[in-house]
């Protein structure tokens, strides 16, 4: 947490800097901890060794016969001081003090202090209990580590003690001298750590395609946002076929939630899709139809390659009926475009005819031609302006009227029809889909009839609680065994291209609006389609 706060404050810009700062922080912490542990261990070991040396020296002195004899006599010739100083110089001890049971000194590095009381207050165990031990206390020379050993008479009675000591300051100096080599070793390890860090950072830079941490974070967030905006299902796997990510659309198509899907093998989730083939061959597949959970899906599969090796794959898929609907709508737009082109050509010819009649001064014939051409349009436009004040719905009726004239079909609209009260919740585009596809179906049905028997009749009303449309044609009719099937996708009685989708779309839009459609034989021998859409929206929609 401490290193994280430091990195947050420094805000490294590159991955090299990020790793360098992180490793530097870790190394400094490790250096501090290591230094503390080593120095503490070294200090304890040195103190223990010095204490043991002091204790051993004190034991040797305590067993010297001269010391016992002179101590019992009171050392009138200062022989104890002379011997103690010789031993102190040879052993390197700071002091050697020999005292009696009253703590009176008989030796000391400072001769003036001989005969004075021993300072430190730590002679109790050696004089009372006869114990040998090491202690650290403050004496006349300063804080020191000293070993105590009792001196016994020949009868086994405690007659005094020997204290051999080393100043703590000199011990600390010795510890510092012993820490030089560990410090050099730690410095070398630190340097090696920085070199390795630079190598790792360079390697990570290559692995992450030269992207910096901030760029990687942004790409991750942008990837999630992009995936969620795609209406197609998207699944990505690793080289083993294990799913690494999936967007919301993919979860809806496969009926899994995120925790269930991620981590599964692709063949367990979509067994019939054959996605493992792309992982094996490294070949892309486009617009392949697969069936998943009873749904017809269109798949596009692209392997993820790096240096010619397959690292995984990305598959996108969408329901086939959605693509079919878009294809149908595009086809309708293309048909309308062709219709407008044909009408433009037809009117161009008529304008040329009128211009020619005027040039040859056949004025009456020109007026008659203009009257014939305009009378039908003026009447239907006046009717639609009054009966259908909704531009989108009126436009589809007028467009189909023009299409009927182009196809030489007698298209009649019941002049008693009205479509004024269309609730706001009913999208006019859905009514356009319903009416447009029903009229297209009727036009196709009568095209096979004689020119005198190409009749299509449209009526509609919004009176009451429902909106009602009726489309009747004079075609060959629909066999009774097919009347319940013609609204299924791909079912048609025509057997030509791009058939079997229009009525399917009609049924879909009616289900979205809570309406229904019925089909029955018409009096003219053709087919009558009746559509009912409730004005009040169902609570289940």
Buried (B, 14 or more C-beta within 10 A) or exposed (E): EEBEEEBEEEEBEEBBBBBBBBBBBEBEEBBEEBBEEBBEEBBEEBBEEBBEBBBBBBBBBBEBEEBBBBBBEEBEEEBBBEBBBEBBEEBEBBBBBBBBBEBBBBBBBEEEBBEBEBBBEBBEBBBEEBEBBBBBBEBBBEBBBBBBBBBBEEEEEBBBBBBBBBBBEBBEEBBEEBBEEBBEEBEEBBEEBBEEBBEBBEEBBEEBEEBBBBEEEEEEEEEEEEBEEBEBBBBBBBBEBBBEBBBBBBBEBBEBEEEEBBEBBBEEBBEEBBBBBBBEEBEEBEEBEBEBEEBBBBBBBBBBEEEEEBEBBBBBBBBBBEBBBEEBEEBBEEEBEEBEEBBEEBEEEBEEEBEEBEEEEBEEBBEEBEEEBEEEEEEBEEBBEEBBEBEEBBBBBBBBBBBBBBBEBBBEBBEEBBBEEBEEEBBBEBBBBBBBBBBBBBBBBBEEBEEEBBBBBBBBBBEEEBBBBBBBBBBBBBEEEEBEBBBEBEBBBEEEEEBBBBBBBBBBBBEEBBBEBEBEEBEBEBBBBBBBBBBEEEEEE
